[in-house]
Amino acid sequence: MLRLLNSRKLDRLARAVVGDRFERLKEDLGLGWTILALARRKGPGSGA
């Protein structure tokens, strides 16, 4: 289902019909891209 919702063809069609509202709806539903980063502090014995 996510492949269908995030497909380029559906995006183009939806953008032509409803504009950017479709993209905002997907983002509000949590169906967009997610970037995650994890930062770790180096421990006392790691030479930092």
C-alpha positions in Angstrom: 0.0 0.0 0.0 2.9 2.4 0.8 4.3 1.8 -2.7 1.0 2.9 -4.2 0.7 6.0 -1.9 4.3 7.1 -2.6 4.3 6.3 -6.3 5.3 9.1 -8.8 2.3 8.4 -11.0 -0.2 8.8 -8.2 1.7 11.9 -6.9 1.5 13.6 -10.3 -2.2 12.7 -10.7 -3.1 13.9 -7.2 -1.1 17.1 -7.5 -2.9 17.9 -10.8 -6.3 17.4 -9.1 -5.9 18.7 -5.6 -2.5 20.5 -5.6 -0.1 20.2 -2.7 -2.8 19.2 -0.2 -2.2 15.5 -1.0 1.4 15.8 -0.1 0.5 17.6 3.2 -2.1 14.9 4.0 0.6 12.1 3.5 3.0 14.0 5.8 0.3 14.5 8.4 -0.5 10.8 8.4 3.2 10.0 8.8 3.7 8.5 5.3 6.6 10.7 4.2 10.3 10.2 4.5 11.9 10.0 7.9 15.5 10.9 8.6 16.9 9.7 11.9 20.4 10.4 13.3 21.9 8.9 16.5 24.6 10.8 18.3 26.8 9.0 20.9 29.2 10.6 23.2 32.6 8.9 23.2 33.4 7.1 26.5 36.3 8.0 28.8 38.6 5.3 27.5 38.1 6.0 23.7 40.9 8.5 23.3 38.7 11.6 22.8 
